[in-house]
Amino acid sequence: MSTWRAGTTNLDCGSGTAALEGGSLERRYARIRKSAGSRAALEREKAAVPLPQSRSAFAAVSSIKRLSVCMSAFQLHTPGKAATPLPHSKVPAASDRLLSLDTFRGFTMFWIVGGEALVLGIQHLGHNRVIDLIARQLNHTPWIGLRFEDCIWPSFMLMVGVSVPLAFARRSLTETYTQQLAHALRRTVVLFLLGSVRESLFLHAPCLIELSSALQPIAIAYFVAFLVAKKSWRFQAGLAAGVLAAYACLLAFVPAPGVPAGTYVLNHNLVHSVDIALLGQHRWDTWPYRDEGWGTFLSTIPTISTTLFGLLIGELLLTARSKATKAKIIGGMGVAFLALGFGLSPLIPIEMKMWTTSYGLASAGVACLELLFFFWLVDIAAVRKWTIIFRPFGMNAVFIYMLTSLISISAGVDVFTDPIAVHLGKGGFLFEAIGVMGVEWLILFWMMKRRIFVRP
């Protein structure tokens, strides 16, 4: 990992550059999609780029074939149609960021590194329906169903995709495509290895491949999104839909030894059987997650689609459309994905640990609606003072994720909080949780103020 100043980063390998309402970034990005990266060609190309258009209706969903309908509902780029040239503007400074994306990322990371402990601390003070409901949502669904905790990982996958075109446009101002490809490949390898390190320390044994944790699937999906970033929106949308449809067919029609096709039973399904075949029974028998049914190899495939959905949103944000129109399209995507996911659930259960197609769609819908909320409140309504709570977590998300994985911050903080907590009765747990979260926030706030951003 490298430390740098006066730059931008985010959890999932991209930039949060925020000058998105028209200008040189948008024009540059549109040109790049039409060339192989030649610097001279980019300078010569002056043709106007087409602006994205949207369609207003979403068809009702009854099968996997309707995925293509969903994709056409938020058309982002139509090559070949005449369009008004985008207005020229100055290249945004490195300090310009999409604050809503930083805040959304920080909000999501907040629950991973200590938010759940805060809720449990409040719950220790006394149970009530509201706090009990929140606490329940901060635990994964045992098997079939969808809770807030089940949408945290997909939210990061979506944010990876949103960041790719923003970073691609910014880096293209100073780098060739070959240089960007090398950068993306290096970042992919580093993220993948960070996932290996994190899991190895957790298991107290070397573990190169751990695809049921977030970092390695994020690395793979990020690289795929980068490779197709110059393709048309139709190709990207078609690929996302195709991956989900193919994965649904794979689970529905391919049996495994002793497992009939179309089986979605805990630890008795195609995903589980492939993991046993590739990892070995001994690895499975000694794995701490075996009773929870987490998939590894096959279930990584559909995660790519969520990142491609984010890629489409990132490209939307780079267009000259009004913020209100962008918000409507993002909201339409969220509603459509939710409808698709729950519409398919009678046939394909919503199951996170297998990352079924219905789960992929429904969780992507939740992530889109969360992004819509932050985009509307922060970037449209400009209500921003409160974002200081979450932005430090979002601007150094990989750093705090790895730090809390490698070091027990609570062990150090408890030395100072325990003598006080023992006198607080039921409030002791909450006091300790606030202490840990406070130390994490202060570290990240200090880094943010000094423009220290750590990225893979």
TARAHU-V942607 format. One record per residue. N is the residue number from 1. RES is the residue in three letters. PSI is psi in whole degrees, 0 to 359 (none if undefined). NEAR is the number of other ideal C-beta (glycine too) atoms within 8 Angstrom. Layout:
N|RES|PSI|NEAR ; N|RES|PSI|NEAR
This chain:
1|MET|149|10 ; 2|SER|150|5 ; 3|THR|136|7 ; 4|TRP|161|8 ; 5|ARG|161|8 ; 6|ALA|38|6 ; 7|GLY|195|8 ; 8|THR|152|11 ; 9|THR|177|12 ; 10|ASN|179|17 ; 11|LEU|317|12 ; 12|ASP|52|13 ; 13|CYS|51|17 ; 14|GLY|182|14 ; 15|SER|155|12 ; 16|GLY|31|15 ; 17|THR|138|15 ; 18|ALA|357|10 ; 19|ALA|87|10 ; 20|LEU|6|10 ; 21|GLU|34|7 ; 22|GLY|149|7 ; 23|GLY|194|14 ; 24|SER|325|10 ; 25|LEU|313|15 ; 26|GLU|316|15 ; 27|ARG|318|12 ; 28|ARG|315|12 ; 29|TYR|319|14 ; 30|ALA|321|11 ; 31|ARG|318|11 ; 32|ILE|321|14 ; 33|ARG|344|11 ; 34|LYS|7|8 ; 35|SER|172|10 ; 36|ALA|10|5 ; 37|GLY|5|10 ; 38|SER|126|7 ; 39|ARG|319|7 ; 40|ALA|320|6 ; 41|ALA|323|9 ; 42|LEU|323|13 ; 43|GLU|326|6 ; 44|ARG|332|6 ; 45|GLU|118|9 ; 46|LYS|2|3 ; 47|ALA|148|4 ; 48|ALA|149|7 ; 49|VAL|147|12 ; 50|PRO|144|12 ; 51|LEU|147|10 ; 52|PRO|153|13 ; 53|GLN|156|6 ; 54|SER|156|11 ; 55|ARG|149|8 ; 56|SER|339|3 ; 57|ALA|145|5 ; 58|PHE|130|9 ; 59|ALA|156|6 ; 60|ALA|154|6 ; 61|VAL|134|11 ; 62|SER|349|5 ; 63|SER|175|7 ; 64|ILE|333|10 ; 65|LYS|337|6 ; 66|ARG|354|13 ; 67|LEU|322|12 ; 68|SER|330|10 ; 69|VAL|317|10 ; 70|CYS|318|14 ; 71|MET|319|12 ; 72|SER|347|9 ; 73|ALA|346|13 ; 74|PHE|58|13 ; 75|GLN|132|11 ; 76|LEU|330|9 ; 77|HIS|128|11 ; 78|THR|92|9 ; 79|PRO|141|7 ; 80|GLY|346|4 ; 81|LYS|144|6 ; 82|ALA|148|4 ; 83|ALA|159|8 ; 84|THR|132|5 ; 85|PRO|144|7 ; 86|LEU|144|13 ; 87|PRO|147|7 ; 88|HIS|142|6 ; 89|SER|167|7 ; 90|LYS|149|5 ; 91|VAL|131|8 ; 92|PRO|148|11 ; 93|ALA|162|5 ; 94|ALA|339|7 ; 95|SER|347|7 ; 96|ASP|129|8 ; 97|ARG|156|12 ; 98|LEU|97|12 ; 99|LEU|326|13 ; 100|SER|324|12 ; 101|LEU|318|16 ; 102|ASP|317|16 ; 103|THR|317|14 ; 104|PHE|316|14 ; 105|ARG|317|16 ; 106|GLY|320|17 ; 107|PHE|317|13 ; 108|THR|317|14 ; 109|MET|328|14 ; 110|PHE|318|12 ; 111|TRP|335|11 ; 112|ILE|320|10 ; 113|VAL|9|12 ; 114|GLY|350|12 ; 115|GLY|322|11 ; 116|GLU|321|9 ; 117|ALA|324|11 ; 118|LEU|316|12 ; 119|VAL|318|12 ; 120|LEU|325|11 ; 121|GLY|319|15 ; 122|ILE|322|9 ; 123|GLN|328|11 ; 124|HIS|335|10 ; 125|LEU|336|8 ; 126|GLY|138|6 ; 127|HIS|143|5 ; 128|ASN|168|6 ; 129|ARG|320|5 ; 130|VAL|307|6 ; 131|ILE|327|11 ; 132|ASP|323|10 ; 133|LEU|317|8 ; 134|ILE|315|9 ; 135|ALA|321|12 ; 136|ARG|322|8 ; 137|GLN|342|9 ; 138|LEU|18|12 ; 139|ASN|141|8 ; 140|HIS|147|8 ; 141|THR|133|11 ; 142|PRO|319|4 ; 143|TRP|277|8 ; 144|ILE|134|7 ; 145|GLY|183|8 ; 146|LEU|123|11 ; 147|ARG|172|12 ; 148|PHE|318|7 ; 149|GLU|327|11 ; 150|ASP|346|14 ; 151|CYS|358|13 ; 152|ILE|310|11 ; 153|TRP|310|10 ; 154|PRO|329|15 ; 155|SER|318|13 ; 156|PHE|321|14 ; 157|MET|319|17 ; 158|LEU|316|17 ; 159|MET|329|18 ; 160|VAL|309|18 ; 161|GLY|319|18 ; 162|VAL|322|16 ; 163|SER|332|17 ; 164|VAL|305|18 ; 165|PRO|330|14 ; 166|LEU|314|17 ; 167|ALA|322|12 ; 168|PHE|315|13 ; 169|ALA|318|15 ; 170|ARG|313|12 ; 171|ARG|334|11 ; 172|SER|343|13 ; 173|LEU|338|10 ; 174|THR|354|4 ; 175|GLU|151|9 ; 176|THR|169|7 ; 177|TYR|322|11 ; 178|THR|319|7 ; 179|GLN|319|8 ; 180|GLN|322|14 ; 181|LEU|317|9 ; 182|ALA|320|8 ; 183|HIS|316|10 ; 184|ALA|320|12 ; 185|LEU|317|9 ; 186|ARG|316|8 ; 187|ARG|322|13 ; 188|THR|313|13 ; 189|VAL|317|9 ; 190|VAL|315|10 ; 191|LEU|317|15 ; 192|PHE|316|12 ; 193|LEU|327|8 ; 194|LEU|321|13 ; 195|GLY|322|14 ; 196|SER|315|13 ; 197|VAL|314|9 ; 198|ARG|315|14 ; 199|GLU|324|11 ; 200|SER|317|11 ; 201|LEU|324|9 ; 202|PHE|320|7 ; 203|LEU|351|8 ; 204|HIS|35|5 ; 205|ALA|148|5 ; 206|PRO|134|4 ; 207|CYS|101|9 ; 208|LEU|316|5 ; 209|ILE|120|7 ; 210|GLU|81|12 ; 211|LEU|355|10 ; 212|SER|358|9 ; 213|SER|167|10 ; 214|ALA|320|8 ; 215|LEU|317|11 ; 216|GLN|315|15 ; 217|PRO|325|12 ; 218|ILE|317|15 ; 219|ALA|314|15 ; 220|ILE|312|13 ; 221|ALA|322|16 ; 222|TYR|314|18 ; 223|PHE|320|11 ; 224|VAL|315|11 ; 225|ALA|320|16 ; 226|PHE|316|12 ; 227|LEU|330|6 ; 228|VAL|8|12 ; 229|ALA|333|11 ; 230|LYS|355|6 ; 231|LYS|166|7 ; 232|SER|160|8 ; 233|TRP|329|12 ; 234|ARG|318|8 ; 235|PHE|314|9 ; 236|GLN|314|13 ; 237|ALA|319|13 ; 238|GLY|322|10 ; 239|LEU|316|10 ; 240|ALA|314|14 ; 241|ALA|320|13 ; 242|GLY|319|8 ; 243|VAL|313|13 ; 244|LEU|319|15 ; 245|ALA|317|12 ; 246|ALA|320|8 ; 247|TYR|321|13 ; 248|ALA|317|13 ; 249|CYS|323|9 ; 250|LEU|312|10 ; 251|LEU|329|17 ; 252|ALA|329|9 ; 253|PHE|353|7 ; 254|VAL|119|8 ; 255|PRO|171|6 ; 256|ALA|165|9 ; 257|PRO|116|4 ; 258|GLY|3|4 ; 259|VAL|110|11 ; 260|PRO|153|5 ; 261|ALA|146|9 ; 262|GLY|24|7 ; 263|THR|130|9 ; 264|TYR|37|11 ; 265|VAL|144|6 ; 266|LEU|124|6 ; 267|ASN|26|8 ; 268|HIS|70|7 ; 269|ASN|174|14 ; 270|LEU|319|14 ; 271|VAL|313|13 ; 272|HIS|317|12 ; 273|SER|319|12 ; 274|VAL|320|11 ; 275|ASP|318|13 ; 276|ILE|317|10 ; 277|ALA|323|6 ; 278|LEU|325|8 ; 279|LEU|337|8 ; 280|GLY|150|7 ; 281|GLN|325|6 ; 282|HIS|317|6 ; 283|ARG|318|8 ; 284|TRP|318|11 ; 285|ASP|332|7 ; 286|THR|5|5 ; 287|TRP|128|7 ; 288|PRO|337|4 ; 289|TYR|6|8 ; 290|ARG|325|9 ; 291|ASP|348|5 ; 292|GLU|346|7 ; 293|GLY|22|12 ; 294|TRP|131|8 ; 295|GLY|164|13 ; 296|THR|288|14 ; 297|PHE|297|10 ; 298|LEU|322|12 ; 299|SER|352|15 ; 300|THR|331|13 ; 301|ILE|308|8 ; 302|PRO|345|14 ; 303|THR|334|15 ; 304|ILE|324|14 ; 305|SER|320|13 ; 306|THR|321|17 ; 307|THR|324|18 ; 308|LEU|326|18 ; 309|PHE|318|15 ; 310|GLY|323|17 ; 311|LEU|317|16 ; 312|LEU|321|16 ; 313|ILE|318|15 ; 314|GLY|320|15 ; 315|GLU|323|14 ; 316|LEU|316|14 ; 317|LEU|337|12 ; 318|LEU|355|12 ; 319|THR|172|12 ; 320|ALA|9|8 ; 321|ARG|157|10 ; 322|SER|157|6 ; 323|LYS|324|10 ; 324|ALA|318|7 ; 325|THR|318|9 ; 326|LYS|317|13 ; 327|ALA|318|12 ; 328|LYS|319|9 ; 329|ILE|316|12 ; 330|ILE|317|14 ; 331|GLY|320|11 ; 332|GLY|320|12 ; 333|MET|314|16 ; 334|GLY|313|15 ; 335|VAL|318|11 ; 336|ALA|317|13 ; 337|PHE|320|15 ; 338|LEU|316|13 ; 339|ALA|318|12 ; 340|LEU|313|16 ; 341|GLY|310|17 ; 342|PHE|333|10 ; 343|GLY|327|10 ; 344|LEU|346|15 ; 345|SER|330|11 ; 346|PRO|333|3 ; 347|LEU|321|6 ; 348|ILE|107|12 ; 349|PRO|147|9 ; 350|ILE|103|14 ; 351|GLU|114|12 ; 352|MET|316|12 ; 353|LYS|344|11 ; 354|MET|352|13 ; 355|TRP|54|13 ; 356|THR|161|14 ; 357|THR|320|14 ; 358|SER|321|16 ; 359|TYR|317|16 ; 360|GLY|319|16 ; 361|LEU|311|15 ; 362|ALA|317|16 ; 363|SER|325|16 ; 364|ALA|325|15 ; 365|GLY|316|17 ; 366|VAL|316|14 ; 367|ALA|320|16 ; 368|CYS|318|16 ; 369|LEU|326|12 ; 370|GLU|314|13 ; 371|LEU|319|17 ; 372|LEU|315|12 ; 373|PHE|311|8 ; 374|PHE|322|14 ; 375|PHE|317|14 ; 376|TRP|312|10 ; 377|LEU|319|9 ; 378|VAL|313|14 ; 379|ASP|338|11 ; 380|ILE|304|10 ; 381|ALA|346|6 ; 382|ALA|35|6 ; 383|VAL|100|7 ; 384|ARG|342|7 ; 385|LYS|322|5 ; 386|TRP|342|6 ; 387|THR|345|12 ; 388|ILE|340|8 ; 389|ILE|320|8 ; 390|PHE|332|12 ; 391|ARG|321|13 ; 392|PRO|324|13 ; 393|PHE|326|17 ; 394|GLY|334|18 ; 395|MET|349|16 ; 396|ASN|50|15 ; 397|ALA|317|14 ; 398|VAL|319|13 ; 399|PHE|308|11 ; 400|ILE|328|14 ; 401|TYR|314|12 ; 402|MET|322|11 ; 403|LEU|313|9 ; 404|THR|342|12 ; 405|SER|328|8 ; 406|LEU|331|8 ; 407|ILE|138|5 ; 408|SER|94|5 ; 409|ILE|324|11 ; 410|SER|328|8 ; 411|ALA|321|7 ; 412|GLY|320|8 ; 413|VAL|323|12 ; 414|ASP|333|10 ; 415|VAL|325|7 ; 416|PHE|334|8 ; 417|THR|332|11 ; 418|ASP|315|9 ; 419|PRO|333|6 ; 420|ILE|320|9 ; 421|ALA|326|12 ; 422|VAL|342|7 ; 423|HIS|1|6 ; 424|LEU|0|9 ; 425|GLY|232|5 ; 426|LYS|339|8 ; 427|GLY|356|11 ; 428|GLY|317|11 ; 429|PHE|318|12 ; 430|LEU|319|12 ; 431|PHE|316|13 ; 432|GLU|320|15 ; 433|ALA|320|13 ; 434|ILE|322|10 ; 435|GLY|314|12 ; 436|VAL|312|13 ; 437|MET|324|13 ; 438|GLY|318|8 ; 439|VAL|316|11 ; 440|GLU|314|14 ; 441|TRP|318|11 ; 442|LEU|319|8 ; 443|ILE|313|9 ; 444|LEU|324|14 ; 445|PHE|317|10 ; 446|TRP|317|8 ; 447|MET|318|14 ; 448|MET|316|12 ; 449|LYS|330|6 ; 450|ARG|9|7 ; 451|ARG|43|9 ; 452|ILE|113|10 ; 453|PHE|126|13 ; 454|VAL|127|11 ; 455|ARG|155|11 ; 456|PRO|none|8
